[in-house]
Structures are given as structure tokens and as C-alpha cells.
Amino acid sequence: MSRKIYLDTGVIMLNFVSEPIEQIKNIFSRIHNKEVKAFILEPALEEIAFHLCINYGKDKVETYIASFIYDYDIQCIKPEIQLIQKAGVLKCQYRSILSYFDALMIEFSLKNKLEFHTTEKKLRKKFPAKIVNKLRIITYRYD
């Protein structure tokens, strides 16, 4: 069985730069070759579209997103009500450090036992050990 991962939008955006770092090339190559199964939540598409629009113009957004999901066979998941509720509780508990979408991504990754791939450098420091220890976090550096 292949590894299963959740891709934070920061990691996805690093794949769109003209010269991605080696770590990004490697993970996306493994996804493309079906060695790794990658997931995103549908609301991430809005954030991805926003950043693509800023960086490449509005005419590129639809093409880039469609080809990205198709080329890499990204599993784009619509959040279920139970997930939304659990994410809301997590957000309530950590309201000063978590965005709504961060809570949703973390809950989805925990529920599905996915590695959480992110560019958020301080994620391990932000959360209590009881959450961080359950979540396998892979951090990508960018300069």
C-alpha cells in the first residue's frame, strides 16, 4: 500500500514555482508515479486559485488547477459534516493559533491517518504535544 499524505496549500504552491526545491520535486514525482496518494480538501482550491491568480494571472487559474489535479491524481475531498464539526471544536480549543481551514486540514489528516505535508515552520511549536504526537508532520523549507 502506498503512503497517504495531505498536501497543505503552501506545499502545492511550491510545486508551481519555476524551479521547485528538490524535496518538492521528489514528493510530486512520487505522487505522479503513484508511490504516494495525495489528498486535499475542496476548500483548499479557493486558496490555491487565489495564489495562482496573484502569481500567474486569472486566465491561468482554471487550467493550472485542472491539470494539477488530473496530472497528479490528487484526491479532492468534500468535507463531511462530522469533520466540519470536529474541526470547529478544535478551532474553539485553539482559537488563537488555528485558522478554520487549518483545523479542518488537521482533523482530516488525523481522522485518515495521513502524513501532513506543510510549509508551516512553527506548527510543532504551536500545538500541544497530544495533537502533534498524533500527527506526522513533514515540513518543507522555502527561501
N, C-alpha and C positions, 0 to 999 in steps of 0.2 A: 504494500500500500504506500502511496506517495505521501509526502509531508503535506499538511494542510496549513495554510497561513492566511492571516488577514493583512491586507495592504492598506495602511494609512495613506491619506491623500498626498502627504509630503513625499512618501516613497514613490508613489505613482508619478508625481510631477518631476522627480529627479530622472525618471526614465525619458521624459520629453526634452530634456536639455540637449544641446548639440553634442556634447561629449560627456555622457554619464560616467560616474566613477565606476571602477572595476566591480565593486560589491553590488552595485545596481545592475550592471550588465550581467553579472553572474546569476542573480536571483531571477531576472526576467528571462534569461536563457533557459534556466531550469523550469520555469513556468511554461515557456513556449514548447519545450521538449517533453512536457507532461510528467516531469520528475517531481514537480510541486504543484499542488492545486491551490489556486488563489481565490480569495473571496473579498468582495466589497459589499457595503450596504448601499441600496439605491440612493439615499440622501447624499452620499459622497459624490455622486455625479454632478450635483449642483456646485459643490466646491471645486471640483475638477474643471467644470465648464468655466467657472469664474476665473480661475488662474490661467486656463488656456486662452481665454478671451483677452486678458490683460497682456499676456506674453506673446501671443501669436495672432490676435485679431479675431473678431466674432465669426468671420467666414470659415475659420479652421475648426471651430469647436465641434460641430457635429461629426465631421469626418474623422478627426483625431479620436474622439471618444468611441465611435463605432468601430474603427479599425483596431483600436487598443483592446476593446472587449472581445472582438472576433479573433484577432491575431493571437492573443494570449489565452483565449478561452476562459476569461475571468468570470467567476460565478457572481452575478449581481443579484443580491438578495433583498427582497422587500421585507422590512422589519415586521414581525408579528406583534400583536397587541401585548402578549405576555412579556416579550423582550422590551417593548417600549415602557411598560410599567416597571420592570426591574431596573431599567436604565434611569427612570425617573426617581426611584428610591436611591440609587447610587448617587445621582446628581444632588439629591436632597442632603445626603450624608456628607458629601464633599463639595458643596456648592461653591466654595471659594476657590477651588483648584480645578474643577472639571467643567467643561462646556457640556451642553446637552448631547452633542454629537460624540464627544469623547466618551461619555458614559455609555452611549449606545454601542459604540465600537468595542469597548472593553467588555461589556456584558455579553455581546455576541461572541467575542473571542473566548471568553470564559466558558460560556454555555457549550460551545462546539469544540473546546479544547484545541484552539488554533494558536499557532505562534503569532504574536502581534508584532508586525514589522512597521517601524515608525521612524520619523526623524526627530521626534521629541526627546531631546537630550536629558531632560530633568524628570522624566516620567517616573523612574525608580525612586527618586527622592521625594516626589510629590505625594505618593500614596503610602498608606500603612503597609507594613510587611504582609498582613493577611491577604491583601489583594495582589501585591507584587509577586509574592511567592507562588500564587496560583497561576499567574500569567507569565508565559515565557516571552520575554521582550527581546526583540532584535532591533538594535538601533543603528541607523545609517548616518554617517557624518557627511556633511557637505561644507564647502568653504566658499 
